[in-house]
Amino acid sequence: MSKIVAITETGHEIHQKGEVLELRRAGRLARTLKLAELEQLWLFGQVEITHAALMALLDRGVDVVFLTKGGSFRGRLLGRASRHVELRACQYRNLSRPEFSLEIAKNIVEAKIKNQRHLALRAQATLGDESLSEALGELRVLANQVPQVATREELLGLEGSAARVYFGIFGKLIKNPLFSFSQRTRRPPRDPVNACLSFGYVMLTTLVEGEVAAAGLDPMLGAFHQPEYGRPSLALDIVEEFRALIVDAVTIRLINRRQLVPADFGSPSEALGQDQLIADADDSGAVYLLERGRKIFIREFLARLREEVFDPREGIHTDWRGIIRGQVYRFARAIKGEGPYVAFVQR
């Protein structure tokens, strides 16, 4: 599978030279990238790119994503719009049917809860922490209740209950005394663990949105997340299946292995400098990854995507990117009426 490459240091200039992109910094060649091997290029902060390089990326269908220095999504450069008009027509038609959307949404939420439980169960086995048993039982009960719900409101209630249970024990999965976690805080994150989770969820959404667009689907219309101006609801639907398995797992790994240290986190002014687009209206007390921490997190995130995983439904070994891409195409088949959507649950 082609590469995702992230350029995290400001001051880089990207030039084209034949079938290669040259990354230059202060006039010196820092790195080269083969265009034929690129699938996504993530540019953080002030990275300059020439017209020739942009045209080369467009011609080859490379998804170019622009993010703020702190990781907030700004936009993406895509080539010609997908020609899958009939697929999008099916998407608009079928997802406007409440009963159709609800069945897919139930599948997604059930998988999300089961995957949260899977991560906690593995942590219990690794850490030998029997205090997680009660929460694991609660998550099992909540997941088993999902197929019986009859309304979206009931489904949201179960998802919220599962989130409270899961994040209620998440701090016990952190075994590095330099870090602690008491509750999920989002906008803005209030501690280093939340900073990692928020940053990672943006990375995962960026990846999934690109896969959704490449498949010819409209990222803005999903089954579980309601349409909202500027929100990639379908991408967020599919992200739900993988939050725990990818982002939460990477966060726990980096902190427990002490690859991230407290000095890798700071205030908005320390983390963002002049780039304040990520900042929330009330950023007092906010904590973000600093440049070194972002590099470490992105490197581990991309490594996680390359890890081998078994798909029991297909009976094959692939990597996490392959699983995610498979889910996008399962969604496409479901909205065309070629079978039910089956969310991914790790065994």
C-alpha positions in Angstrom: 0.0 0.0 0.0 1.2 3.5 -0.8 2.6 5.8 1.9 1.2 8.5 4.1 4.0 11.1 4.7 3.7 13.8 7.3 5.8 17.0 7.1 5.7 18.4 10.6 8.5 21.0 10.6 7.7 24.5 9.5 10.1 26.1 7.1 10.2 23.3 4.6 9.8 24.0 0.9 8.6 21.2 -1.5 9.8 21.2 -5.1 9.3 18.8 -7.9 12.2 17.2 -9.8 11.0 14.6 -12.3 9.3 11.8 -10.4 10.6 13.0 -7.1 9.6 15.6 -4.6 12.5 17.4 -2.9 12.0 18.8 0.6 14.4 21.7 1.2 15.0 23.6 4.4 17.1 26.8 4.4 18.1 26.0 0.8 19.5 22.6 1.6 18.0 19.3 0.5 16.5 17.5 3.6 14.6 14.6 2.1 13.3 13.2 -1.2 9.9 11.5 -1.8 9.0 9.3 -4.7 5.7 10.5 -6.2 4.8 7.0 -7.2 4.9 5.8 -3.6 2.7 8.6 -2.2 -1.0 8.3 -1.4 -1.4 11.0 1.2 0.8 14.0 2.1 0.1 15.8 5.4 1.5 19.3 5.7 1.6 20.8 9.2 2.0 24.6 9.7 3.9 26.8 7.3 5.2 24.4 4.6 5.7 26.0 1.2 4.9 24.0 -1.9 5.6 25.0 -5.5 3.0 25.1 -8.3 4.9 22.4 -10.2 4.8 20.1 -7.1 1.1 20.7 -6.6 0.3 19.9 -10.2 2.4 16.7 -10.0 0.5 15.6 -6.9 -2.9 16.4 -8.5 -1.9 14.5 -11.7 -1.1 11.4 -9.6 -4.2 11.6 -7.4 -2.2 12.2 -4.2 -4.4 13.5 -1.3 -2.7 16.6 0.0 -3.9 17.6 3.5 -3.2 21.0 5.1 -3.2 21.2 8.9 -2.3 23.8 11.4 1.0 23.4 13.3 -1.0 22.0 16.2 -2.8 19.5 14.0 -6.2 21.1 13.4 -7.6 20.3 9.9 -7.6 23.2 7.5 -8.4 21.6 4.1 -7.3 19.2 1.5 -6.3 19.3 -2.2 -8.2 16.7 -4.2 -8.2 16.1 -7.9 -11.2 15.8 -10.1 -14.4 15.0 -8.2 -15.4 11.3 -8.1 -17.4 10.1 -11.0 -19.5 7.7 -8.8 -22.7 9.7 -9.2 -24.9 6.7 -8.7 -23.2 5.7 -5.6 -23.6 9.2 -4.0 -27.3 9.2 -5.2 -27.8 5.9 -3.3 -26.1 7.4 -0.3 -28.3 10.5 -0.2 -31.5 8.4 -0.9 -30.9 5.6 1.6 -29.4 7.6 4.5 -32.4 9.9 4.4 -34.4 6.9 5.5 -34.3 6.8 9.4 -34.7 3.1 9.7 -31.9 2.4 7.3 -29.5 4.9 9.0 -30.4 3.5 12.4 -29.5 0.0 11.6 -26.0 1.1 10.4 -25.6 3.4 13.3 -26.4 0.6 15.8 -23.8 -1.6 14.1 -21.2 1.1 14.5 -22.0 1.9 18.1 -22.1 -1.8 19.1 -18.6 -2.3 17.5 -17.3 0.9 19.2 -18.3 -0.4 22.6 -16.9 -3.9 22.0 -13.6 -2.4 20.8 -13.4 -0.2 23.9 -13.9 -3.3 26.0 -11.3 -5.2 23.9 -8.7 -2.6 24.6 -9.5 -2.5 28.4 -9.6 -6.4 28.5 -6.1 -6.6 26.9 -4.8 -4.0 29.4 -6.3 -6.0 32.2 -4.4 -9.1 31.0 -1.2 -7.2 30.5 -1.3 -5.1 33.7 -3.0 -7.7 35.9 -5.5 -5.2 37.2 -8.6 -7.0 38.4 -10.3 -3.7 39.4 -11.3 -3.3 35.7 -13.6 -6.4 35.9 -16.8 -4.5 36.9 -16.4 -1.9 34.1 -15.7 -4.7 31.6 -19.0 -6.3 32.6 -20.9 -3.1 32.2 -19.4 -2.5 28.8 -20.5 -6.0 27.8 -24.1 -5.4 29.0 -24.2 -2.1 27.1 -22.9 -3.6 23.9 -25.5 -6.3 24.1 -28.3 -3.8 24.5 -27.6 -1.9 21.3 -29.4 -4.3 18.9 -32.6 -3.8 20.8 -32.8 0.0 20.6 -35.6 1.5 18.5 -34.6 5.2 18.3 -31.5 7.3 17.7 -32.0 8.9 21.1 -31.8 5.5 22.8 -28.7 4.7 20.9 -27.0 8.0 21.9 -27.9 7.2 25.5 -26.2 3.8 25.3 -23.1 5.3 23.6 -22.9 8.0 26.3 -23.2 5.5 29.1 -20.4 3.4 27.5 -18.2 6.4 27.2 -18.6 7.3 30.9 -17.7 3.7 31.9 -14.8 3.5 29.5 -13.2 6.8 30.3 -14.0 6.2 33.9 -11.4 3.4 33.9 -9.1 4.9 31.2 -6.8 6.4 33.8 -6.1 2.9 35.2 -4.6 2.0 31.8 -2.0 4.7 32.3 0.9 3.2 34.3 3.4 6.0 34.0 3.4 8.0 37.3 4.3 11.2 35.4 0.8 11.2 33.8 -2.7 10.9 35.0 -6.2 10.9 33.5 -9.5 11.7 35.3 -12.0 12.6 32.6 -12.2 13.2 28.8 -11.9 16.9 28.0 -12.1 17.8 24.3 -12.2 21.5 23.4 -9.7 22.2 24.6 -7.9 19.2 26.1 -6.9 19.9 29.7 -4.0 17.4 30.3 -1.4 15.5 28.3 -3.4 12.3 27.9 -6.4 14.3 26.5 -4.0 16.2 24.2 -2.9 12.9 22.7 -6.4 11.6 22.3 -7.6 14.8 20.6 -4.6 15.0 18.3 -4.9 11.4 17.4 -8.6 11.6 16.6 -7.9 14.4 14.1 -5.2 12.3 12.4 -7.6 9.3 12.2 -10.4 11.4 10.8 -8.1 12.9 8.3 -7.1 9.5 7.1 -10.7 8.1 7.0 -12.1 11.2 5.2 -9.5 10.7 2.4 -10.5 7.0 2.1 -14.2 7.9 2.0 -13.7 10.5 -0.8 -11.5 8.1 -2.8 -14.3 5.5 -2.7 -16.7 8.0 -4.3 -18.8 8.6 -1.2 -19.7 12.0 0.3 -17.8 12.4 3.6 -20.4 14.9 4.9 -23.4 12.5 5.1 -23.3 9.6 7.5 -25.6 7.3 9.4 -24.8 7.9 13.0 -23.5 11.5 13.1 -26.1 13.9 12.0 -25.4 16.3 9.1 -23.8 19.5 10.4 -22.2 22.3 8.4 -18.5 21.5 7.7 -18.6 18.2 9.6 -17.4 15.0 7.8 -20.2 12.9 9.3 -19.6 9.7 7.4 -15.8 9.8 8.1 -16.6 10.3 11.8 -19.0 7.3 11.7 -16.2 5.0 10.5 -13.7 6.6 12.9 -15.9 5.4 15.8 -15.0 1.8 15.2 -11.3 2.6 15.4 -10.8 5.2 18.1 -9.9 2.7 20.8 -8.1 0.3 18.6 -5.8 2.8 17.0 -5.6 6.2 18.8 -6.3 5.1 22.4 -3.9 2.2 21.9 -1.1 4.5 20.6 -1.7 7.0 23.4 -1.4 4.3 26.1 1.7 2.7 24.4 3.6 6.0 24.1 2.9 7.1 27.7 3.5 3.8 29.4 6.7 3.2 27.5 7.8 6.7 28.4 8.4 7.6 24.8 6.4 10.8 25.6 7.5 12.9 28.6 5.8 15.9 30.3 8.2 18.2 28.5 6.5 17.2 25.2 3.4 19.1 26.2 2.7 22.8 26.7 0.3 25.7 26.6 -1.3 27.0 23.3 1.3 29.7 23.0 4.2 27.2 23.4 2.6 24.6 21.1 1.3 26.8 18.4 3.4 30.0 18.2 1.8 32.2 15.6 -0.6 29.5 14.4 -3.7 30.0 16.6 -6.2 28.4 14.2 -6.4 25.4 16.5 -7.1 27.5 19.6 -10.6 27.3 21.1 -12.5 30.3 22.4 -11.6 29.4 26.0 -8.0 28.1 25.9 -7.2 28.9 29.5 -5.7 25.7 31.0 -5.4 24.0 27.6 -2.6 21.5 27.0 -1.2 20.6 23.5 1.6 18.4 22.1 4.7 20.4 21.4 6.7 19.8 18.2 8.8 16.9 19.5 5.7 15.2 20.9 3.8 15.7 17.7 6.6 14.0 15.7 6.7 11.1 18.1 2.9 10.7 18.1 2.6 10.9 14.3 5.5 8.4 13.8 3.8 5.9 16.2 0.4 6.5 14.7 1.6 5.7 11.2 3.5 2.7 12.5 0.2 1.4 14.1 -1.5 1.7 10.7 1.1 -0.6 9.2 0.7 -3.3 11.9 -0.7 -6.6 10.8 -4.2 -7.4 12.0 -6.5 -10.4 11.3 -9.9 -9.8 9.8 -12.1 -12.7 10.9 -14.8 -11.9 8.5 -12.5 -12.4 5.5 -10.1 -14.8 7.1 -7.2 -12.7 6.0 -4.3 -10.9 7.5 -3.9 -7.2 6.5 -2.9 -4.0 8.2 -5.0 -1.4 9.9 -5.2 0.8 6.8 -6.5 -2.2 4.9 -9.1 -2.8 7.5 -10.2 0.9 7.4 -10.4 0.9 3.6 -12.4 -2.3 3.7 -14.9 -0.7 6.0 -15.4 2.2 3.6 -16.1 -0.2 0.8 -18.4 -2.2 3.0 -20.3 1.0 3.7 -20.6 1.6 -0.1 -21.9 -1.9 -0.7 -24.5 -1.5 2.1 -25.9 1.8 0.8 -26.2 0.1 -2.7 -28.3 -2.6 -1.1 -25.7 -5.3 -1.6 -25.9 -6.5 2.1 -25.9 -5.2 5.6 -23.1 -3.0 7.0 -20.9 -5.1 9.3 -18.7 -3.0 11.5 -15.2 -4.1 12.5 -14.8 -5.8 15.9 -11.4 -7.0 17.0 -11.4 -10.5 18.5 
